[in-house]
Amino acid sequence: MNKYETIYIISPTIDEEQVKATVEKFSNLVSENGELEKVEEWGRKKLAYEVQDQKEGYYVLMNFSANPDFPSELERNFKITEDILKYLIIRRDV
């Protein structure tokens, strides 16, 4: 199993309850397919540039361990979730 780090930005147009549901959805997805180490919710922050006509977003950082084929599945889920503005998944060297 490899160690990964992902950060994703949730659209600010959804309410607090939907944000929590989205964070829980991705946390559960990671837990089912690997080992979730840490989830940090950074909250609403201003974006460096506009993304989909939004000037801010809700940032979430996750650290996890998973098999090498899981990040592509996680990326697929990020792409099909309308409330995700941006995401980045990287492999950590530990």
Sequence and secondary structure as in RCSB ss.txt:
>XXXX:A:sequence
MNKYETIYIISPTIDEEQVKATVEKFSNLVSENGELEKVEEWGRKKLAYEVQDQKEGYYVLMNFSANPDFPSELE
RNFKITEDILKYLIIRRDV
>XXXX:A:secstr
 EEEEEEEEE TTS HHHHHHHHHHHHHHHHHHEEEEEEEEEEEEEEEEEETTEEEEEEEEEEEEE TTHHHHHH
HHHHH TTEEEEEEEEE  
